[in-house]
């Protein structure tokens, strides 16, 4: 990798500043790049981070250059590798908005995901229409999952949260259908007909609906908090999937559409986090 000796145009960012930035900015404005090795990434990464190991970074030169209109935020284990990567992007590629996470993943105090984003349901070279049809199918699977979990509770924070998620996934599906209508090259059925015709066998984090339903049934006996934590994992996984897709697909139209989906999934995760906080307070009151 070509060395860059002057990193004065790289902005250092703390974990707290990054958490605030990710919360307040739209997904189209930034790309988070993890420059560790794949084994490190799989063991735990910041949701939405794109894996490009430092020793492979130069192979992605043209792709990274195309991100010039966004803020690039690099991180590694403790900050050393990402300092080199961010200096390279700033000095060698002359990109204008480059950031380095001080303290790296070791200093990160936000949400963490394990495993790789499950991109296998998607053909990254496909048209925007094909990609959006696949995304709509995943929305169908997630909607069905949340309906099943919501049916197990009649009241309380969990019942309220999953009822909101059921409505949110349906609204999300309608939004995907609207995007699909804009790019479709053939006749499109209405939303209800299209949604009803989809199998919905995979949910929006790329996992099998049946597998997640079995898991939900198994952990349901552990209480409402366990089910809310499962929902948070699903929503963060969906965000991770769409965010990575948005920086990987070939179609510009698909990149924008998938970025918008990632933005909405981030909002769904925030909803679940708020519910976890509400339930924790209720449990605290009962315990006291």
C-alpha positions in Angstrom: 0.0 0.0 0.0 1.4 3.4 -1.0 2.3 5.4 2.1 1.0 8.8 3.0 3.1 10.7 5.4 0.9 13.7 6.1 -2.5 13.0 7.6 -3.2 16.7 8.5 -6.4 16.7 6.5 -7.8 13.6 8.3 -10.3 14.5 11.1 -10.1 12.3 14.2 -13.5 11.4 15.7 -14.2 9.8 19.1 -16.6 7.0 19.7 -19.2 9.3 21.3 -18.9 11.7 18.4 -19.3 8.9 15.9 -22.4 7.5 17.7 -24.0 11.0 17.5 -23.0 11.5 13.9 -24.5 8.1 12.8 -27.7 9.0 14.7 -28.2 12.4 13.1 -27.0 12.0 9.5 -28.7 10.3 6.6 -27.1 7.1 5.2 -26.4 8.8 1.9 -24.0 11.1 3.6 -21.3 8.7 4.8 -19.6 5.3 4.5 -18.1 3.5 7.4 -15.1 1.3 6.5 -13.7 -1.4 8.7 -10.1 -2.1 7.6 -9.5 -5.1 10.0 -9.3 -8.7 8.8 -12.4 -10.7 8.0 -12.0 -12.8 11.2 -12.0 -9.6 13.3 -15.0 -8.2 11.5 -17.0 -11.4 11.8 -16.3 -11.5 15.6 -17.9 -8.1 16.0 -18.3 -4.9 13.9 -20.1 -1.6 14.0 -23.5 -2.0 12.3 -23.4 -0.8 8.7 -19.6 -1.0 8.4 -18.2 -2.1 5.0 -15.3 -4.5 5.3 -12.2 -3.6 3.2 -9.1 -5.0 4.9 -6.1 -2.6 4.9 -4.0 -5.0 2.8 -6.7 -5.1 0.1 -7.6 -1.3 0.2 -5.6 -0.4 -2.9 -7.6 -3.0 -5.0 -10.7 -0.9 -4.2 -9.1 2.4 -5.3 -11.6 3.2 -8.0 -14.5 2.2 -5.8 -13.3 4.4 -2.9 -12.8 7.3 -5.3 -16.4 7.1 -6.3 -17.3 7.8 -2.7 -15.8 11.3 -2.9 -19.2 13.0 -2.3 -19.6 11.3 1.1 -17.7 11.3 4.4 -15.5 8.3 4.7 -15.0 7.1 8.3 -12.3 4.5 8.8 -11.8 2.3 11.9 -9.7 -0.8 12.9 -9.0 -2.5 16.2 -7.3 0.4 18.0 -6.7 3.1 15.5 -3.4 2.3 13.9 -4.4 0.6 10.7 -7.3 3.1 10.2 -4.9 6.0 10.6 -2.9 4.7 7.7 -6.0 4.0 5.6 -7.5 7.4 6.2 -4.2 9.2 5.4 -4.1 7.2 2.1 -7.6 8.2 1.2 -6.9 11.8 2.1 -3.4 12.3 0.7 -3.1 9.8 -2.1 -6.7 9.8 -3.4 -7.2 13.5 -2.4 -10.6 12.8 -1.0 -12.0 15.8 0.9 -13.9 14.4 3.9 -11.9 11.6 5.7 -12.3 10.6 9.3 -10.5 8.2 11.6 -12.1 6.6 14.7 -9.8 7.3 17.6 -9.4 4.2 19.8 -10.9 2.0 17.1 -13.3 -0.8 17.7 -11.8 -1.4 21.2 -13.1 2.1 22.2 -16.5 1.7 20.6 -19.3 1.8 23.1 -22.3 1.5 20.8 -24.2 -1.4 19.3 -22.2 -4.3 17.8 -23.1 -7.0 15.3 -21.4 -10.4 14.7 -21.1 -12.4 11.5 -21.1 -10.9 7.9 -24.1 -9.2 6.3 -26.0 -11.9 4.6 -25.8 -10.6 1.0 -26.5 -14.0 -0.5 -30.2 -13.3 -1.2 -29.1 -10.6 -3.6 -27.4 -10.5 -7.0 -25.1 -7.5 -6.6 -25.0 -7.0 -10.4 -28.8 -7.1 -10.8 -30.9 -4.2 -11.9 -32.6 -1.9 -9.4 -35.9 -3.6 -10.2 -34.6 -7.1 -9.4 -33.0 -5.8 -6.2 -36.1 -4.0 -5.0 -38.3 -7.0 -5.7 -36.0 -9.1 -3.5 -36.1 -6.4 -0.8 -39.9 -6.4 -0.9 -39.9 -10.2 -0.4 -37.7 -9.7 2.7 -40.1 -7.1 4.0 -42.9 -9.7 3.6 -40.9 -12.3 5.7 -40.2 -9.7 8.5 -43.8 -8.5 8.6 -45.0 -12.1 9.0 -42.4 -12.7 11.8 -43.5 -9.7 13.8 -47.2 -10.6 13.3 -46.5 -14.0 14.8 -44.6 -12.5 17.8 -47.2 -9.8 18.3 -50.0 -12.5 18.6 -48.3 -13.9 21.7 -48.9 -10.8 23.8 -52.1 -8.8 24.4 -50.7 -5.8 26.3 -47.6 -4.2 27.6 -44.4 -2.7 26.1 -43.7 -5.8 24.0 -47.2 -6.0 22.5 -47.1 -2.3 21.7 -43.7 -2.4 20.2 -44.4 -5.4 17.9 -47.7 -3.9 16.9 -45.7 -0.8 15.8 -43.2 -2.9 14.0 -45.9 -4.8 12.1 -47.3 -1.4 10.9 -43.8 -0.1 10.2 -42.9 -3.2 8.1 -46.1 -2.8 6.1 -45.4 0.9 5.6 -41.8 0.0 4.6 -43.1 -2.6 2.1 -45.4 0.1 0.6 -42.4 2.4 0.3 -40.3 -0.3 -1.5 -43.3 -1.0 -3.8 -43.4 2.7 -4.7 -39.7 2.7 -5.6 -40.3 -0.5 -7.5 -43.0 1.1 -9.6 -40.6 3.9 -10.5 -38.0 1.5 -12.0 -40.2 -1.3 -13.2 -39.9 -2.1 -17.0 -43.2 -4.0 -17.1 -46.7 -3.9 -15.7 -46.9 -3.7 -11.9 -49.7 -5.0 -9.7 -50.9 -3.0 -6.8 -49.1 -3.3 -3.5 -51.6 -5.7 -1.9 -51.5 -8.1 -4.8 -47.7 -7.9 -5.1 -47.2 -8.3 -1.4 -49.6 -11.3 -1.1 -47.9 -13.1 -4.0 -44.4 -13.1 -2.3 -43.2 -16.2 -0.4 -41.5 -14.2 2.4 -39.3 -17.1 3.4 -36.4 -14.9 4.4 -36.5 -11.9 6.7 -34.7 -8.6 6.1 -31.5 -9.5 7.9 -31.0 -12.4 5.4 -32.0 -15.2 7.8 -34.7 -17.9 7.2 -38.1 -16.9 8.6 -38.6 -20.5 9.9 -35.2 -20.4 11.7 -36.0 -17.0 13.4 -39.5 -18.1 14.3 -38.1 -21.2 16.0 -35.6 -19.0 17.9 -38.3 -16.6 18.9 -40.4 -19.5 20.3 -37.3 -20.8 22.2 -36.5 -17.5 23.9 -40.0 -16.4 24.5 -40.0 -18.2 27.8 -37.1 -15.9 28.9 -39.4 -12.9 28.9 -40.3 -9.8 26.9 -36.8 -8.3 27.1 -35.3 -11.3 25.3 -37.8 -10.9 22.5 -37.1 -7.1 22.2 -33.4 -7.9 22.1 -34.1 -10.3 19.2 -36.0 -7.6 17.4 -33.1 -5.2 17.9 -30.7 -7.8 16.5 -33.0 -8.2 13.4 -33.3 -4.5 12.8 -29.6 -3.9 13.1 -28.9 -6.8 10.9 -31.3 -5.4 8.3 -29.6 -2.0 8.5 -26.2 -3.7 8.1 -27.5 -5.6 5.1 -29.0 -2.7 3.3 -26.1 -0.3 4.1 -23.6 -2.8 2.8 -25.7 -3.5 -0.3 -25.9 0.3 -1.0 -22.1 0.5 -1.2 -21.7 -2.7 -3.2 -24.3 -2.8 -6.0 -23.6 -1.6 -9.5 -26.7 0.4 -10.2 -26.8 4.1 -9.1 -30.6 3.9 -8.8 -30.3 0.8 -6.6 -27.6 2.5 -4.4 -29.9 5.4 -3.6 -32.9 3.1 -3.0 -31.0 0.8 -0.7 -29.5 3.7 1.1 -33.0 4.9 1.8 -34.0 1.5 3.1 -30.9 1.5 5.4 -32.0 4.9 6.8 -35.5 3.5 7.6 -34.1 0.4 9.2 -32.0 2.6 11.5 -35.2 4.2 12.6 -36.8 0.9 13.3 -33.8 -0.1 15.5 -34.2 3.2 17.4 -37.8 2.3 18.0 -36.8 -1.0 19.6 -34.1 0.6 21.6 -36.6 3.0 23.1 -38.9 0.1 24.0 -36.0 -1.7 25.7 -35.4 1.4 27.8 -39.2 1.6 28.6 -39.3 -2.0 29.6 -36.1 -1.7 31.7 -37.7 1.1 33.7 -40.9 -0.9 34.2 -38.8 -3.9 35.5 -36.9 -1.5 37.8 -40.2 -0.1 39.3 -41.6 -3.5 39.9 -38.3 -4.7 41.5 -38.2 -1.6 43.8 
